[in-house]
Amino acid sequence: MQGTIATFDPDSRSGTLLLDNGSELAFDSVAFGRSGLRLLRLGQRVDIETEPAGTVRRVTIPGIG
């Protein structure tokens, strides 16, 4: 699944994604930590891995990770 970074707080390392279907999905510091990234910028395209319950498991940059 892909989306776009809508918000990102570098202090809490969490934020929200705008999915391609128009819905918003939050991610926490654990999901960001699994990415291996240091920073995300607003408007950046990302790949999202989700748990069966729909929570974000990992956020990565397409083609990296």
Secondary structure, DSSP 8 states (H G I E B T S, - for coil): -EEEEEEEETTTTEEEEEETTS-EEEE-HHHHHTTT-S---TT-EEEEEE-TTS-EEEEEBTTB-
